[in-house]
Each structure stands twice: as C-alpha cells, then as structure tokens.
Amino acid sequence: MTAELTAFLNDESIGGGEADDVVRLIRSRPPAERSAIRVYDDSSGRVVDLDYREDPAVAAPVRGRGRPKLGVTAREVTLLPRHWDWLSAQPGGASAALRRLVDEARQAPPTPEARRDSAYRFMADRCGDRPGYEEALRALYRGERERFGELIAGWPEDVRAYIARLLG
C-alpha cells in the first residue's frame, strides 16, 4: 500500500499522488517556490519530508541489517514473554504474524477519531494563525460539525477542501 500525498504551496493545493509523482511535481516548480512547498500524508495529515534534489551524486542511505534487496530493515520490538510465546506459536513465526497483523490493521478503514486526528495534525501545521483556529479545534473535538464548518468558512478553499477530505 503506497501513501498518497498532497502538496501545498502556501494555501493552494498544487497536486498530489504517490511520492514519486509529488517529487516530480515539486521538481517542475521554479526553485524559488520549492522551499515554500509543504507535503502532507493523506492518511495521517502529517508533514512528509521528500528529497526532491536532482543531484545524482547524493548517496543512498546506508542500510543496516535485514534483507536490503527486498526493502526490509531490521528494527527492535519490545514485548512481554507471553507476547513472544504467542507470536512464536503462530504459523510462519513472529515476523510473519506481526506482518499479518499490521497488514490487517492497515486495510481497516480509519476510525472517526483517526480522521479527526489527521485533520488536527494538518490544521496544527497549516492553520494555527487563522482566525477562529482554537475554537475550530474545540468544535472539531466536540464533534460539532456544523459549528466547525462555520468557524473555518473564511479559510482558503483548498485548505477547507483538504480538511474535509481528511475528515472523510
């Protein structure tokens, strides 16, 4: 599953798609604009840092343990002994069981709380200086959709549209 991203130049959504598409989009913009572009993950509302430099001399990051040819990197997980016992009893062992659990969770639709938190993260980065921001957050977390809409009605169109998209 590939992350979908959306790029903003100031208050204007300038496009989106997978990371490679967004990198090409950013590279197509004049160099003076590139530093003002912010990219957001559509599933979480988080800011995404992309490397859009065109310099081939930039070395690829050094990979640690794992199976680099498959894109697998080793990381550490801390669990209680009973968790390790359960995982090792699963078909394919602990790693396979964890991958299955993660894949199942990723395929589940986001909860209303997760959507709300995604909107909050975007708003915290992009909208903190807008009129009614704090009251809009209160309305968002109280579930007052109508009040929330009234409070952000004066915000730029693309910003409001992206918030609506994050909220589903």
ChimeraX attribute file (.defattr): number of C-alpha atoms within 10 A of each C-alpha:
attribute: neighborCount
match mode: 1-to-1
recipient: residues
	/A:1	6
	/A:2	7
	/A:3	11
	/A:4	15
	/A:5	23
	/A:6	21
	/A:7	22
	/A:8	18
	/A:9	16
	/A:10	13
	/A:11	16
	/A:12	13
	/A:13	18
	/A:14	17
	/A:15	15
	/A:16	20
	/A:17	17
	/A:18	13
	/A:19	20
	/A:20	14
	/A:21	14
	/A:22	21
	/A:23	19
	/A:24	12
	/A:25	17
	/A:26	25
	/A:27	15
	/A:28	10
	/A:29	12
	/A:30	9
	/A:31	10
	/A:32	7
	/A:33	12
	/A:34	15
	/A:35	10
	/A:36	11
	/A:37	16
	/A:38	20
	/A:39	25
	/A:40	21
	/A:41	22
	/A:42	22
	/A:43	16
	/A:44	20
	/A:45	25
	/A:46	20
	/A:47	18
	/A:48	14
	/A:49	10
	/A:50	13
	/A:51	10
	/A:52	15
	/A:53	10
	/A:54	10
	/A:55	7
	/A:56	7
	/A:57	6
	/A:58	8
	/A:59	7
	/A:60	7
	/A:61	6
	/A:62	6
	/A:63	12
	/A:64	11
	/A:65	9
	/A:66	12
	/A:67	11
	/A:68	12
	/A:69	7
	/A:70	7
	/A:71	8
	/A:72	12
	/A:73	12
	/A:74	11
	/A:75	8
	/A:76	5
	/A:77	5
	/A:78	7
	/A:79	9
	/A:80	7
	/A:81	9
	/A:82	9
	/A:83	11
	/A:84	13
	/A:85	12
	/A:86	12
	/A:87	17
	/A:88	15
	/A:89	11
	/A:90	13
	/A:91	10
	/A:92	11
	/A:93	13
	/A:94	17
	/A:95	13
	/A:96	14
	/A:97	17
	/A:98	14
	/A:99	11
	/A:100	12
	/A:101	11
	/A:102	11
	/A:103	12
	/A:104	10
	/A:105	11
	/A:106	11
	/A:107	9
	/A:108	8
	/A:109	9
	/A:110	16
	/A:111	10
	/A:112	12
	/A:113	12
	/A:114	15
	/A:115	21
	/A:116	22
	/A:117	19
	/A:118	23
	/A:119	25
	/A:120	23
	/A:121	16
	/A:122	22
	/A:123	22
	/A:124	16
	/A:125	14
	/A:126	16
	/A:127	19
	/A:128	13
	/A:129	11
	/A:130	14
	/A:131	13
	/A:132	18
	/A:133	18
	/A:134	15
	/A:135	14
	/A:136	22
	/A:137	21
	/A:138	14
	/A:139	18
	/A:140	20
	/A:141	15
	/A:142	11
	/A:143	14
	/A:144	13
	/A:145	13
	/A:146	10
	/A:147	16
	/A:148	20
	/A:149	15
	/A:150	12
	/A:151	18
	/A:152	21
	/A:153	12
	/A:154	12
	/A:155	16
	/A:156	13
	/A:157	14
	/A:158	14
	/A:159	20
	/A:160	17
	/A:161	13
	/A:162	18
	/A:163	21
	/A:164	14
	/A:165	13
	/A:166	21
	/A:167	19
	/A:168	11
